[in-house]
Amino acid sequence: MADHIDMANEVAEAEAARGIAAAQSANHPVGIEGECDQCGDHFTRLVKDHLGYRCGYCRDGRRKPR
Ligand SMILES: [Zn+2]
């Protein structure tokens, strides 16, 4: 019984690792470092959308906490 549970956990972990790797490779090309086209602040990761390269705060419609 324990062996079956261990195998199930290993399969689940492998699936999760594959999903994370796929998400990272999918996100990587669109994230760049630079100044946000909307708020003008510098960010290490901007993502291009229909308004240009924007930070996560602008894309979410909220201001950066100060
Ligand atoms: Zn911004």
N, CA, C, O and the ligand as a Tripos MOL2 file, in Angstrom:
@<TRIPOS>MOLECULE
protein
  265   263    67     0     0
PROTEIN
NO_CHARGES

@<TRIPOS>ATOM
      1 N           0.8380   -1.2180    0.0000 N.3       1 MET1
      2 CA          0.0000    0.0000    0.0000 C.3       1 MET1
      3 C           0.8620    1.2530    0.0000 C.2       1 MET1
      4 O           0.6370    2.1780   -0.7810 O.2       1 MET1
      5 N           1.8600    1.2710    0.8940 N.am      2 ALA2
      6 CA          2.7310    2.4450    0.9630 C.3       2 ALA2
      7 C           3.4640    2.6630   -0.3610 C.2       2 ALA2
      8 O           3.6850    3.7950   -0.7920 O.2       2 ALA2
      9 N           3.8390    1.5290   -1.0010 N.am      3 ASP3
     10 CA          4.5470    1.6700   -2.2750 C.3       3 ASP3
     11 C           3.6850    2.3830   -3.3200 C.2       3 ASP3
     12 O           4.1790    3.1970   -4.1010 O.2       3 ASP3
     13 N           2.3940    2.0640   -3.3200 N.am      4 HIS4
     14 CA          1.5240    2.7090   -4.2990 C.3       4 HIS4
     15 C           1.3920    4.2070   -4.0300 C.2       4 HIS4
     16 O           1.3540    5.0110   -4.9620 O.2       4 HIS4
     17 N           1.3230    4.5700   -2.7710 N.am      5 ILE5
     18 CA          1.2130    5.9940   -2.4280 C.3       5 ILE5
     19 C           2.4970    6.7270   -2.8290 C.2       5 ILE5
     20 O           2.4390    7.8300   -3.3730 O.2       5 ILE5
     21 N           3.6640    6.1110   -2.5600 N.am      6 ASP6
     22 CA          4.9290    6.7400   -2.9350 C.3       6 ASP6
     23 C           4.9990    6.9630   -4.4420 C.2       6 ASP6
     24 O           5.4390    8.0130   -4.9100 O.2       6 ASP6
     25 N           4.5550    5.9530   -5.1910 N.am      7 MET7
     26 CA          4.6000    6.0880   -6.6530 C.3       7 MET7
     27 C           3.6910    7.2220   -7.1120 C.2       7 MET7
     28 O           4.0460    7.9900   -8.0060 O.2       7 MET7
     29 N           2.5270    7.3210   -6.5010 N.am      8 ALA8
     30 CA          1.5860    8.3740   -6.8760 C.3       8 ALA8
     31 C           2.1820    9.7410   -6.5840 C.2       8 ALA8
     32 O           2.0190   10.6730   -7.3720 O.2       8 ALA8
     33 N           2.8740    9.8680   -5.4520 N.am      9 ASN9
     34 CA          3.4950   11.1450   -5.1120 C.3       9 ASN9
     35 C           4.5930   11.5080   -6.1050 C.2       9 ASN9
     36 O           4.7280   12.6640   -6.5030 O.2       9 ASN9
     37 N           5.3760   10.4990   -6.5000 N.am     10 GLU10
     38 CA          6.4450   10.7820   -7.4680 C.3      10 GLU10
     39 C           5.8670   11.2480   -8.7940 C.2      10 GLU10
     40 O           6.3910   12.1740   -9.4140 O.2      10 GLU10
     41 N           4.8050   10.6190   -9.2230 N.am     11 VAL11
     42 CA          4.1710   11.0270  -10.4790 C.3      11 VAL11
     43 C           3.6390   12.4480  -10.3560 C.2      11 VAL11
     44 O           3.8030   13.2540  -11.2720 O.2      11 VAL11
     45 N           3.0080   12.7570   -9.2380 N.am     12 ALA12
     46 CA          2.4550   14.0960   -9.0300 C.3      12 ALA12
     47 C           3.5630   15.1420   -9.0220 C.2      12 ALA12
     48 O           3.4020   16.2220   -9.5910 O.2      12 ALA12
     49 N           4.6880   14.8280   -8.3810 N.am     13 GLU13
     50 CA          5.8020   15.7820   -8.3390 C.3      13 GLU13
     51 C           6.3820   16.0050   -9.7280 C.2      13 GLU13
     52 O           6.7220   17.1320  -10.0890 O.2      13 GLU13
     53 N           6.4940   14.9360  -10.5030 N.am     14 ALA14
     54 CA          7.0250   15.0700  -11.8570 C.3      14 ALA14
     55 C           6.0920   15.9230  -12.7040 C.2      14 ALA14
     56 O           6.5500   16.7590  -13.4830 O.2      14 ALA14
     57 N           4.8010   15.7180  -12.5590 N.am     15 GLU15
     58 CA          3.8250   16.5110  -13.3090 C.3      15 GLU15
     59 C           3.9340   17.9830  -12.9340 C.2      15 GLU15
     60 O           3.9070   18.8470  -13.8100 O.2      15 GLU15
     61 N           4.0550   18.2760  -11.6410 N.am     16 ALA16
     62 CA          4.1570   19.6540  -11.1720 C.3      16 ALA16
     63 C           5.4210   20.3130  -11.7130 C.2      16 ALA16
     64 O           5.3820   21.4640  -12.1480 O.2      16 ALA16
     65 N           6.5320   19.5990  -11.6900 N.am     17 ALA17
     66 CA          7.7950   20.1490  -12.1790 C.3      17 ALA17
     67 C           7.6970   20.4640  -13.6690 C.2      17 ALA17
     68 O           8.2100   21.4840  -14.1280 O.2      17 ALA17
     69 N           7.0450   19.5950  -14.4130 N.am     18 ARG18
     70 CA          6.8750   19.8380  -15.8480 C.3      18 ARG18
     71 C           6.0190   21.0770  -16.0610 C.2      18 ARG18
     72 O           6.3290   21.8930  -16.9280 O.2      18 ARG18
     73 N           4.9650   21.2320  -15.3000 N.am     19 GLY19
     74 CA          4.0830   22.3810  -15.4510 C.3      19 GLY19
     75 C           4.7960   23.6740  -15.1450 C.2      19 GLY19
     76 O           4.6090   24.6640  -15.8520 O.2      19 GLY19
     77 N           5.6190   23.6870  -14.0960 N.am     20 ILE20
     78 CA          6.3750   24.8910  -13.7210 C.3      20 ILE20
     79 C           7.3710   25.2450  -14.8160 C.2      20 ILE20
     80 O           7.5000   26.4130  -15.1810 O.2      20 ILE20
     81 N           8.0700   24.2550  -15.3390 N.am     21 ALA21
     82 CA          9.0600   24.5020  -16.3850 C.3      21 ALA21
     83 C           8.3790   25.0500  -17.6300 C.2      21 ALA21
     84 O           8.9020   25.9580  -18.2760 O.2      21 ALA21
     85 N           7.2360   24.5140  -17.9650 N.am     22 ALA22
     86 CA          6.5090   24.9850  -19.1510 C.3      22 ALA22
     87 C           6.0560   26.4240  -18.9500 C.2      22 ALA22
     88 O           6.1420   27.2340  -19.8730 O.2      22 ALA22
     89 N           5.5720   26.7500  -17.7480 N.am     23 ALA23
     90 CA          5.1130   28.1020  -17.4700 C.3      23 ALA23
     91 C           6.2780   29.0810  -17.5260 C.2      23 ALA23
     92 O           6.1280   30.1850  -18.0510 O.2      23 ALA23
     93 N           7.4300   28.6980  -16.9980 N.am     24 GLN24
     94 CA          8.5940   29.5830  -16.9970 C.3      24 GLN24
     95 C           9.0750   29.8310  -18.4200 C.2      24 GLN24
     96 O           9.3860   30.9700  -18.7680 O.2      24 GLN24
     97 N           9.1430   28.8110  -19.2400 N.am     25 SER25
     98 CA          9.6190   29.0060  -20.6040 C.3      25 SER25
     99 C           8.6070   29.8080  -21.4080 C.2      25 SER25
    100 O           8.9910   30.5460  -22.3160 O.2      25 SER25
    101 N           7.3260   29.6780  -21.0950 N.am     26 ALA26
    102 CA          6.3030   30.4300  -21.8100 C.3      26 ALA26
    103 C           6.3500   31.9020  -21.4200 C.2      26 ALA26
    104 O           6.1070   32.7670  -22.2610 O.2      26 ALA26
    105 N           6.6600   32.2030  -20.1520 N.am     27 ASN27
    106 CA          6.6830   33.5790  -19.6900 C.3      27 ASN27
    107 C           7.9920   34.2820  -20.0390 C.2      27 ASN27
    108 O           8.0130   35.5040  -20.1860 O.2      27 ASN27
    109 N           9.0580   33.5480  -20.1700 N.am     28 HIS28
    110 CA         10.3760   34.1560  -20.3060 C.3      28 HIS28
    111 C          10.5050   35.1570  -21.4550 C.2      28 HIS28
    112 O          11.0360   36.2440  -21.2280 O.2      28 HIS28
    113 N          10.0540   34.8570  -22.6680 N.am     29 PRO29
    114 CA         10.3190   35.7580  -23.7940 C.3      29 PRO29
    115 C           9.6340   37.1050  -23.6690 C.2      29 PRO29
    116 O          10.1290   38.0810  -24.2330 O.2      29 PRO29
    117 N           8.5180   37.2070  -22.9570 N.am     30 VAL30
    118 CA          7.7690   38.4590  -22.9210 C.3      30 VAL30
    119 C           8.1630   39.3480  -21.7510 C.2      30 VAL30
    120 O           7.7130   40.4910  -21.6820 O.2      30 VAL30
    121 N           8.9920   38.8610  -20.8240 N.am     31 GLY31
    122 CA          9.3890   39.6700  -19.6870 C.3      31 GLY31
    123 C          10.7190   40.3450  -19.9610 C.2      31 GLY31
    124 O          11.7040   39.6590  -20.2330 O.2      31 GLY31
    125 N          10.7810   41.6690  -19.8980 N.am     32 ILE32
    126 CA         12.0400   42.3800  -20.1070 C.3      32 ILE32
    127 C          12.2510   43.3690  -18.9680 C.2      32 ILE32
    128 O          11.3100   43.7130  -18.2540 O.2      32 ILE32
    129 N          13.5020   43.8280  -18.8010 N.am     33 GLU33
    130 CA         13.8010   44.8410  -17.8090 C.3      33 GLU33
    131 C          13.7420   46.2090  -18.4680 C.2      33 GLU33
    132 O          14.1860   46.3670  -19.6050 O.2      33 GLU33
    133 N          13.2000   47.1970  -17.7710 N.am     34 GLY34
    134 CA         13.1530   48.5440  -18.3330 C.3      34 GLY34
    135 C          12.1410   49.4130  -17.6200 C.2      34 GLY34
    136 O          11.6940   49.0880  -16.5200 O.2      34 GLY34
    137 N          11.7710   50.5440  -18.2650 N.am     35 GLU35
    138 CA         10.8170   51.4720  -17.6800 C.3      35 GLU35
    139 C           9.4140   51.1740  -18.1900 C.2      35 GLU35
    140 O           9.1950   50.9710  -19.3840 O.2      35 GLU35
    141 N           8.4870   51.1530  -17.2690 N.am     36 CYS36
    142 CA          7.0890   50.9030  -17.5930 C.3      36 CYS36
    143 C           6.5580   52.0090  -18.5060 C.2      36 CYS36
    144 O           6.7750   53.1880  -18.2260 O.2      36 CYS36
    145 N           5.8770   51.6570  -19.5770 N.am     37 ASP37
    146 CA          5.3250   52.6450  -20.5030 C.3      37 ASP37
    147 C           4.1930   53.4450  -19.8750 C.2      37 ASP37
    148 O           3.8540   54.5200  -20.3700 O.2      37 ASP37
    149 N           3.6090   52.9480  -18.8070 N.am     38 GLN38
    150 CA          2.4730   53.6600  -18.2000 C.3      38 GLN38
    151 C           2.9010   54.5350  -17.0240 C.2      38 GLN38
    152 O           2.5830   55.7240  -16.9930 O.2      38 GLN38
    153 N           3.6220   53.9570  -16.0530 N.am     39 CYS39
    154 CA          3.9800   54.7470  -14.8640 C.3      39 CYS39
    155 C           5.4150   55.2730  -14.9280 C.2      39 CYS39
    156 O           5.7790   56.1510  -14.1460 O.2      39 CYS39
    157 N           6.2340   54.7530  -15.8430 N.am     40 GLY40
    158 CA          7.5790   55.2610  -16.0320 C.3      40 GLY40
    159 C           8.6020   54.7560  -15.0280 C.2      40 GLY40
    160 O           9.7790   55.1040  -15.1230 O.2      40 GLY40
    161 N           8.1820   53.9520  -14.0780 N.am     41 ASP41
    162 CA          9.1140   53.4120  -13.0960 C.3      41 ASP41
    163 C           9.9100   52.2570  -13.7010 C.2      41 ASP41
    164 O           9.4720   51.5860  -14.6360 O.2      41 ASP41
    165 N          11.1050   52.0530  -13.1260 N.am     42 HIS42
    166 CA         11.9550   50.9790  -13.6170 C.3      42 HIS42
    167 C          11.6020   49.6740  -12.9280 C.2      42 HIS42
    168 O          11.4520   49.6150  -11.7070 O.2      42 HIS42
    169 N          11.4710   48.6300  -13.7330 N.am     43 PHE43
    170 CA         11.1720   47.2980  -13.1920 C.3      43 PHE43
    171 C          12.0910   46.2830  -13.8410 C.2      43 PHE43
    172 O          12.5320   46.4470  -14.9780 O.2      43 PHE43
    173 N          12.3670   45.2290  -13.0850 N.am     44 THR44
    174 CA         13.2100   44.1690  -13.6440 C.3      44 THR44
    175 C          12.4170   43.2870  -14.5880 C.2      44 THR44
    176 O          12.9960   42.5340  -15.3710 O.2      44 THR44
    177 N          11.1060   43.3740  -14.5220 N.am     45 ARG45
    178 CA         10.3000   42.5440  -15.4090 C.3      45 ARG45
    179 C           9.0680   43.3040  -15.8820 C.2      45 ARG45
    180 O           8.1520   43.5840  -15.1090 O.2      45 ARG45
    181 N           9.0690   43.6310  -17.1720 N.am     46 LEU46
    182 CA          7.9090   44.2600  -17.7920 C.3      46 LEU46
    183 C           7.3330   43.2860  -18.8030 C.2      46 LEU46
    184 O           8.0650   42.5210  -19.4320 O.2      46 LEU46
    185 N           6.0330   43.3190  -18.9520 N.am     47 VAL47
    186 CA          5.3840   42.4180  -19.9030 C.3      47 VAL47
    187 C           4.6450   43.2330  -20.9500 C.2      47 VAL47
    188 O           3.9320   44.1790  -20.6130 O.2      47 VAL47
    189 N           4.8080   42.8740  -22.2130 N.am     48 LYS48
    190 CA          4.1940   43.6010  -23.3160 C.3      48 LYS48
    191 C           2.7110   43.2360  -23.4130 C.2      48 LYS48
    192 O           2.3360   42.0630  -23.3890 O.2      48 LYS48
    193 N           1.8970   44.2570  -23.5220 N.am     49 ASP49
    194 CA          0.4850   44.0250  -23.8080 C.3      49 ASP49
    195 C           0.0490   45.0760  -24.8350 C.2      49 ASP49
    196 O           0.8980   45.6960  -25.4760 O.2      49 ASP49
    197 N          -1.2590   45.2820  -24.9980 N.am     50 HIS50
    198 CA         -1.7350   46.1820  -26.0550 C.3      50 HIS50
    199 C          -1.3550   47.6380  -25.8250 C.2      50 HIS50
    200 O          -1.4550   48.4450  -26.7490 O.2      50 HIS50
    201 N          -0.9170   48.0020  -24.6020 N.am     51 LEU51
    202 CA         -0.5230   49.3800  -24.3140 C.3      51 LEU51
    203 C           0.9910   49.5550  -24.2800 C.2      51 LEU51
    204 O           1.4800   50.6530  -24.0130 O.2      51 LEU51
    205 N           1.7230   48.5060  -24.5430 N.am     52 GLY52
    206 CA          3.1840   48.5810  -24.5240 C.3      52 GLY52
    207 C           3.7520   47.7220  -23.4140 C.2      52 GLY52
    208 O           3.0950   46.8010  -22.9300 O.2      52 GLY52
    209 N           4.9900   48.0290  -23.0100 N.am     53 TYR53
    210 CA          5.6140   47.2800  -21.9130 C.3      53 TYR53
    211 C           5.1800   47.8960  -20.5970 C.2      53 TYR53
    212 O           5.4330   49.0720  -20.3320 O.2      53 TYR53
    213 N           4.5270   47.0930  -19.7810 N.am     54 ARG54
    214 CA          3.9980   47.6320  -18.5260 C.3      54 ARG54
    215 C           4.3560   46.7320  -17.3480 C.2      54 ARG54
    216 O           4.5630   45.5270  -17.4980 O.2      54 ARG54
    217 N           4.4240   47.3620  -16.1600 N.am     55 CYS55
    218 CA          4.7310   46.6100  -14.9470 C.3      55 CYS55
    219 C           3.4770   45.8700  -14.4710 C.2      55 CYS55
    220 O           2.3740   46.1150  -14.9600 O.2      55 CYS55
    221 N           3.6600   44.9900  -13.5370 N.am     56 GLY56
    222 CA          2.5480   44.2000  -13.0240 C.3      56 GLY56
    223 C           1.4770   45.0460  -12.3670 C.2      56 GLY56
    224 O           0.2920   44.7180  -12.4370 O.2      56 GLY56
    225 N           1.8890   46.1420  -11.7230 N.am     57 TYR57
    226 CA          0.9280   46.9970  -11.0320 C.3      57 TYR57
    227 C           0.0030   47.6720  -12.0370 C.2      57 TYR57
    228 O          -1.2100   47.7130  -11.8330 O.2      57 TYR57
    229 N           0.5660   48.1980  -13.1160 N.am     58 CYS58
    230 CA         -0.2590   48.8580  -14.1150 C.3      58 CYS58
    231 C          -1.1590   47.8460  -14.8190 C.2      58 CYS58
    232 O          -2.3180   48.1390  -15.1100 O.2      58 CYS58
    233 N          -0.6300   46.6720  -15.0880 N.am     59 ARG59
    234 CA         -1.4440   45.6550  -15.7560 C.3      59 ARG59
    235 C          -2.5960   45.2170  -14.8550 C.2      59 ARG59
    236 O          -3.6760   44.8790  -15.3390 O.2      59 ARG59
    237 N          -2.3630   45.2250  -13.5520 N.am     60 ASP60
    238 CA         -3.4240   44.8410  -12.6170 C.3      60 ASP60
    239 C          -4.3620   45.9990  -12.3180 C.2      60 ASP60
    240 O          -5.3990   45.8050  -11.6850 O.2      60 ASP60
    241 N          -4.0090   47.2110  -12.7660 N.am     61 GLY61
    242 CA         -4.8600   48.3570  -12.5410 C.3      61 GLY61
    243 C          -4.7270   48.9430  -11.1470 C.2      61 GLY61
    244 O          -5.6590   49.5750  -10.6500 O.2      61 GLY61
    245 N          -3.5770   48.7410  -10.5070 N.am     62 ARG62
    246 CA         -3.3860   49.3200   -9.1770 C.3      62 ARG62
    247 C          -1.9930   49.9420   -9.1080 C.2      62 ARG62
    248 O          -1.0850   49.5470   -9.8400 O.2      62 ARG62
    249 N          -1.8420   50.9100   -8.2260 N.am     63 ARG63
    250 CA         -0.5690   51.5830   -8.0890 C.3      63 ARG63
    251 C           0.3880   50.7870   -7.2230 C.2      63 ARG63
    252 O          -0.0160   49.9950   -6.3720 O.2      63 ARG63
    253 N           1.6640   51.0210   -7.4650 N.am     64 LYS64
    254 CA          2.7070   50.3880   -6.6580 C.3      64 LYS64
    255 C           2.6130   50.8800   -5.2190 C.2      64 LYS64
    256 O           2.5300   52.0880   -4.9990 O.2      64 LYS64
    257 N           2.6230   49.9910   -4.2380 N.am     65 PRO65
    258 CA          2.6030   50.4310   -2.8350 C.3      65 PRO65
    259 C           3.8670   51.2090   -2.4820 C.2      65 PRO65
    260 O           4.9560   50.8600   -2.9380 O.2      65 PRO65
    261 N           3.7300   52.2600   -1.6750 N.am     66 ARG66
    262 CA          4.8880   53.0700   -1.3040 C.3      66 ARG66
    263 C           5.2670   52.8550    0.1440 C.2      66 ARG66
    264 O           6.2240   53.4600    0.6270 O.2      66 ARG66
    265 ZN          3.7390   50.7120  -14.3580 Zn       67 ZN67
@<TRIPOS>BOND
     1     1     2 1
     2     2     3 1
     3     3     4 2
     4     3     5 am
     5     5     6 1
     6     6     7 1
     7     7     8 2
     8     7     9 am
     9     9    10 1
    10    10    11 1
    11    11    12 2
    12    11    13 am
    13    13    14 1
    14    14    15 1
    15    15    16 2
    16    15    17 am
    17    17    18 1
    18    18    19 1
    19    19    20 2
    20    19    21 am
    21    21    22 1
    22    22    23 1
    23    23    24 2
    24    23    25 am
    25    25    26 1
    26    26    27 1
    27    27    28 2
    28    27    29 am
    29    29    30 1
    30    30    31 1
    31    31    32 2
    32    31    33 am
    33    33    34 1
    34    34    35 1
    35    35    36 2
    36    35    37 am
    37    37    38 1
    38    38    39 1
    39    39    40 2
    40    39    41 am
    41    41    42 1
    42    42    43 1
    43    43    44 2
    44    43    45 am
    45    45    46 1
    46    46    47 1
    47    47    48 2
    48    47    49 am
    49    49    50 1
    50    50    51 1
    51    51    52 2
    52    51    53 am
    53    53    54 1
    54    54    55 1
    55    55    56 2
    56    55    57 am
    57    57    58 1
    58    58    59 1
    59    59    60 2
    60    59    61 am
    61    61    62 1
    62    62    63 1
    63    63    64 2
    64    63    65 am
    65    65    66 1
    66    66    67 1
    67    67    68 2
    68    67    69 am
    69    69    70 1
    70    70    71 1
    71    71    72 2
    72    71    73 am
    73    73    74 1
    74    74    75 1
    75    75    76 2
    76    75    77 am
    77    77    78 1
    78    78    79 1
    79    79    80 2
    80    79    81 am
    81    81    82 1
    82    82    83 1
    83    83    84 2
    84    83    85 am
    85    85    86 1
    86    86    87 1
    87    87    88 2
    88    87    89 am
    89    89    90 1
    90    90    91 1
    91    91    92 2
    92    91    93 am
    93    93    94 1
    94    94    95 1
    95    95    96 2
    96    95    97 am
    97    97    98 1
    98    98    99 1
    99    99   100 2
   100    99   101 am
   101   101   102 1
   102   102   103 1
   103   103   104 2
   104   103   105 am
   105   105   106 1
   106   106   107 1
   107   107   108 2
   108   107   109 am
   109   109   110 1
   110   110   111 1
   111   111   112 2
   112   111   113 am
   113   113   114 1
   114   114   115 1
   115   115   116 2
   116   115   117 am
   117   117   118 1
   118   118   119 1
   119   119   120 2
   120   119   121 am
   121   121   122 1
   122   122   123 1
   123   123   124 2
   124   123   125 am
   125   125   126 1
   126   126   127 1
   127   127   128 2
   128   127   129 am
   129   129   130 1
   130   130   131 1
   131   131   132 2
   132   131   133 am
   133   133   134 1
   134   134   135 1
   135   135   136 2
   136   135   137 am
   137   137   138 1
   138   138   139 1
   139   139   140 2
   140   139   141 am
   141   141   142 1
   142   142   143 1
   143   143   144 2
   144   143   145 am
   145   145   146 1
   146   146   147 1
   147   147   148 2
   148   147   149 am
   149   149   150 1
   150   150   151 1
   151   151   152 2
   152   151   153 am
   153   153   154 1
   154   154   155 1
   155   155   156 2
   156   155   157 am
   157   157   158 1
   158   158   159 1
   159   159   160 2
   160   159   161 am
   161   161   162 1
   162   162   163 1
   163   163   164 2
   164   163   165 am
   165   165   166 1
   166   166   167 1
   167   167   168 2
   168   167   169 am
   169   169   170 1
   170   170   171 1
   171   171   172 2
   172   171   173 am
   173   173   174 1
   174   174   175 1
   175   175   176 2
   176   175   177 am
   177   177   178 1
   178   178   179 1
   179   179   180 2
   180   179   181 am
   181   181   182 1
   182   182   183 1
   183   183   184 2
   184   183   185 am
   185   185   186 1
   186   186   187 1
   187   187   188 2
   188   187   189 am
   189   189   190 1
   190   190   191 1
   191   191   192 2
   192   191   193 am
   193   193   194 1
   194   194   195 1
   195   195   196 2
   196   195   197 am
   197   197   198 1
   198   198   199 1
   199   199   200 2
   200   199   201 am
   201   201   202 1
   202   202   203 1
   203   203   204 2
   204   203   205 am
   205   205   206 1
   206   206   207 1
   207   207   208 2
   208   207   209 am
   209   209   210 1
   210   210   211 1
   211   211   212 2
   212   211   213 am
   213   213   214 1
   214   214   215 1
   215   215   216 2
   216   215   217 am
   217   217   218 1
   218   218   219 1
   219   219   220 2
   220   219   221 am
   221   221   222 1
   222   222   223 1
   223   223   224 2
   224   223   225 am
   225   225   226 1
   226   226   227 1
   227   227   228 2
   228   227   229 am
   229   229   230 1
   230   230   231 1
   231   231   232 2
   232   231   233 am
   233   233   234 1
   234   234   235 1
   235   235   236 2
   236   235   237 am
   237   237   238 1
   238   238   239 1
   239   239   240 2
   240   239   241 am
   241   241   242 1
   242   242   243 1
   243   243   244 2
   244   243   245 am
   245   245   246 1
   246   246   247 1
   247   247   248 2
   248   247   249 am
   249   249   250 1
   250   250   251 1
   251   251   252 2
   252   251   253 am
   253   253   254 1
   254   254   255 1
   255   255   256 2
   256   255   257 am
   257   257   258 1
   258   258   259 1
   259   259   260 2
   260   259   261 am
   261   261   262 1
   262   262   263 1
   263   263   264 2
@<TRIPOS>SUBSTRUCTURE
     1 MET1         2 RESIDUE 1 A MET
     2 ALA2         6 RESIDUE 1 A ALA
     3 ASP3        10 RESIDUE 1 A ASP
     4 HIS4        14 RESIDUE 1 A HIS
     5 ILE5        18 RESIDUE 1 A ILE
     6 ASP6        22 RESIDUE 1 A ASP
     7 MET7        26 RESIDUE 1 A MET
     8 ALA8        30 RESIDUE 1 A ALA
     9 ASN9        34 RESIDUE 1 A ASN
    10 GLU10       38 RESIDUE 1 A GLU
    11 VAL11       42 RESIDUE 1 A VAL
    12 ALA12       46 RESIDUE 1 A ALA
    13 GLU13       50 RESIDUE 1 A GLU
    14 ALA14       54 RESIDUE 1 A ALA
    15 GLU15       58 RESIDUE 1 A GLU
    16 ALA16       62 RESIDUE 1 A ALA
    17 ALA17       66 RESIDUE 1 A ALA
    18 ARG18       70 RESIDUE 1 A ARG
    19 GLY19       74 RESIDUE 1 A GLY
    20 ILE20       78 RESIDUE 1 A ILE
    21 ALA21       82 RESIDUE 1 A ALA
    22 ALA22       86 RESIDUE 1 A ALA
    23 ALA23       90 RESIDUE 1 A ALA
    24 GLN24       94 RESIDUE 1 A GLN
    25 SER25       98 RESIDUE 1 A SER
    26 ALA26      102 RESIDUE 1 A ALA
    27 ASN27      106 RESIDUE 1 A ASN
    28 HIS28      110 RESIDUE 1 A HIS
    29 PRO29      114 RESIDUE 1 A PRO
    30 VAL30      118 RESIDUE 1 A VAL
    31 GLY31      122 RESIDUE 1 A GLY
    32 ILE32      126 RESIDUE 1 A ILE
    33 GLU33      130 RESIDUE 1 A GLU
    34 GLY34      134 RESIDUE 1 A GLY
    35 GLU35      138 RESIDUE 1 A GLU
    36 CYS36      142 RESIDUE 1 A CYS
    37 ASP37      146 RESIDUE 1 A ASP
    38 GLN38      150 RESIDUE 1 A GLN
    39 CYS39      154 RESIDUE 1 A CYS
    40 GLY40      158 RESIDUE 1 A GLY
    41 ASP41      162 RESIDUE 1 A ASP
    42 HIS42      166 RESIDUE 1 A HIS
    43 PHE43      170 RESIDUE 1 A PHE
    44 THR44      174 RESIDUE 1 A THR
    45 ARG45      178 RESIDUE 1 A ARG
    46 LEU46      182 RESIDUE 1 A LEU
    47 VAL47      186 RESIDUE 1 A VAL
    48 LYS48      190 RESIDUE 1 A LYS
    49 ASP49      194 RESIDUE 1 A ASP
    50 HIS50      198 RESIDUE 1 A HIS
    51 LEU51      202 RESIDUE 1 A LEU
    52 GLY52      206 RESIDUE 1 A GLY
    53 TYR53      210 RESIDUE 1 A TYR
    54 ARG54      214 RESIDUE 1 A ARG
    55 CYS55      218 RESIDUE 1 A CYS
    56 GLY56      222 RESIDUE 1 A GLY
    57 TYR57      226 RESIDUE 1 A TYR
    58 CYS58      230 RESIDUE 1 A CYS
    59 ARG59      234 RESIDUE 1 A ARG
    60 ASP60      238 RESIDUE 1 A ASP
    61 GLY61      242 RESIDUE 1 A GLY
    62 ARG62      246 RESIDUE 1 A ARG
    63 ARG63      250 RESIDUE 1 A ARG
    64 LYS64      254 RESIDUE 1 A LYS
    65 PRO65      258 RESIDUE 1 A PRO
    66 ARG66      262 RESIDUE 1 A ARG
    67 ZN67       265 GROUP 0 **** ****
